Amino acid sequence: MIRVLVADDQALVRGGLRMIIDAQPDMEVVGEASDGREVLDTIDHLGADVVLMDIRMPGVDGLAATRRLVQRGSDARIVMLTTFDLDEYVYEALRAGASGFLLKTAPPHQLTTAIRDAAAGDVLMAPSITRRLVEDFVNRPRPAVHGPAGLEHLTARELEVLLLIAQGMSNSEIAGSLHVSATTAKTHVGRVLMKLGARDRVQAVVIAYESGLVRPGGKAAEAPTATTSDPTPGL
């Protein structure tokens, strides 16, 4: 059972989200919060797996609450809820540790899919928000290409997997692109996240862009020298 904490300053919104979530056989709402402070005060006691976090709340907003939860080492996955896909906090929230974004106008099935994906370590992001993230990089000054700690330790295959992750591919899509099994693709993705110290796939995408490995438009930059050993046979 996926335990969900709903954080929004509007009671009607919280009530609507609760109705949708509690109607699912594999998830339940274990608590509600009207601001970030309530999330921080109750999440450990509630043991939530996923937090649906409104990005704009009075007092401690969703961005600040996300940052503090990650700093505390919380295992809860955070899906930010926003009304507008051009929210200026999208990029900062991803850097703070959010697992993704969902528009409040999304249909119920996208909400429940996002919760399941987030709980599994994946995430569903609105295409318009993904585009917004890429456009943000277009407008930012490009620093010299330099990888964060761990990037230089990726094998050639793992660098390839990181590029596919940055394109928004799921594990099954990565498997199809590389002509390997879904299990092998999942293993590669896990190694990439581990070596980069990335919380999840979204953080790996941010690292790929910030390091200069991927440029806006999905084009690969000149990659750093990869390690030559790849312990997976036959690949």
N, C-alpha and C positions, 0 to 999 in steps of 0.2 A: 504494500500500500504506500503510495506516494503522499507524504505529508506536506501540505501547502500552507504558507502564511501569506495572507492578502494584506497589502499595505497601500492604502489610498485615503486621502483626506475627505472623500465624499462617501457617506454611508450608503447611498443608493448604488454606487459603483461597487463597493465591497459586497453588498447584498446580491447584486447580479452575478458577480464572479463566483460567489459562494454557491449559488444555485446551479450554475453550470458545472462547477468542479465536483460538488457533492453528488451530482447525478451520475458520475462516472464510477464504474465498479472498482477501479484500481487507484483511486485517489480520494483524499478528503481534506477539507479545510480544518486545520488544527487551531487557527487563531486569526485575529484581525488586528490591524494597527492603523491609526489615523495619521501617524507621522513616523519619521525615522527613529526618533527616540524610543517610541514604543517597540519598534522592531528590535532595537539593540537590547532593550530591557527584557524582552520575552522570548527571543528566539532560542536561547539555550534551553530554557525550561520546556518550550514546546517541541523541540527536536525536529524542526521543519527541514525537509529535504530541498524544497524549492520556495523561494520568496518571489511573489509577484509584487514588484516595487514601483509605485508611482514615482516618476522622476521629480515631479514638482509637488512638494508638500511643505506646509509651514514648519517653522522651527528647523529641525534637522531634516534636510531634504533627502531624496533618494540617492543622490550622488554621494553625499557625505556619509550616509548610512552604509552604502555599499563599500566605500573605502574603509570604513572602520571595521566592518564585518570581515573583510579580507585580511586586514592587519591583525585581527584577533585570531585568524586561522580557522574561521568558520568553514565547515564543509558544505553549507547550504549553497545551492546554485541560485543565482539572482537573475531574474528576467525583468527588465525594465519595461514599465507601461508608459506610453506617451500618447498624447493626442495628436501631435504633429510630427510628421516624419522628418521635418527640417529642424528638429530640436537642437539647439546649439550645444547641448550637453552630451550628445551621442558619443563623440570621440572620447571625451574625458571619462565617461562612465565605463566604456570598454577598457580603458587603461586602468581604471580603478578596480576592475575585476568582475564587471557584469558579464554574464554568460550570453547575453543577447537582448534583443528588443522586440516588443510586440506592440502594434498600434491598438489603441482601445476600440477602433472601428473594425478590428479583425473579427471574422465569424467565429462562433463557438468552437468549431472543429479545429481551427488554427490555434486557439488558446489551449485546448487539451493536448494537441500535438506538441506544442511548445513546452508544456510542462513535462510531458513524457521524455522529450528529447533532452531537456535540460537535466532532468534527474539521471539520465543515462550518460551525461557528460557531453552531449551534443547540444545543438540549439537551432531554433528556427528564427530567422530574422526576416523582416519584411523586405522585399526586394528594393523598395524605395529607400529604405534606411541603409541598405548595403551600398546603393548608388551614392547616397549622401556621404557615407564614410569615405568612399574612393574619391569623390569630388573634393572632399576636405583635404586629402593628401595632395591633390593637384594644386591647390592654392597655398600650400605650405612651402616655405623655403626648403630646398632639398639639402640636407647635410651631406658631408662626405660619407661614402658607403663604409659602414663598419658594423660588424655583426656583434650582437650581445654575446655574453658568455654562453658557450654551448653550440653556437651556430657552426663554428669551425669543426666541431666534432661530429657533425652529421655526415653520413656516407653519401655517395652520389645518389643512390636510390632514395635515401631519406630527404635529401634536398629536393628531389623530384616530387616526392610526396608532399613536402611543405608547399611547393608551388601550386600543387593541385588543391591543397587545403585552402590556400589563399584565393583560389578561384571559386571557392564556395562548394566544392564537391563533397558529397557524402562518402562514407566508406565504400558503399557498393559502386558508386560512380568512379572512385579511385581504382577499385579492383578492375572495373571494365577498361579504364584507360590504360592501366599497366598490364592487363591480361594476366592477372593473378587471382587467387581466390579471395573471397571476402575476409576470411580469417587472416590471410597474409597481409591484406591491406590494413586491417585493424591493428595487427601487430606493428606494422611500420608506423602508423599514426601514433600509437602508444609510445614508441621509441622516440619519435620526434618531439612529442610533448614532454617526455621525461628529460631528454637532453637539453631542451630549451628552458626547462623549469616553468613551462606554461601551464596555467591553471586549466585551460581547456582550448578548444579549437579557435575560439574567437581571439584569445590572447596570442595564439600562434600566428594568426593573420596579422595582428597588430605588429608583432615582432618582424614578420616578413616585410611589411611595408616600411617600418621604422629603420630597419637595417639596410634598406635599399635593395634587398634581394628581389622584391617585386615593385614595379613602378605602376603608377596609375594607368588603368586600361588593361591590367592583367599581364603586362609584358615583364619578362624576367630580365633583371639586370645581370651584369657579369657576376656570377656566383663566386663566393670564396672557395678556396681549395678544400675539397671534401676529403675525409679520411677514406682510405682505399678498401678497408675491410668491411664486408657486409656479410654477417654470419648466416643470412638466410640462403640456403642452397637453391640453385636453379633459377635465380632471379637476376 
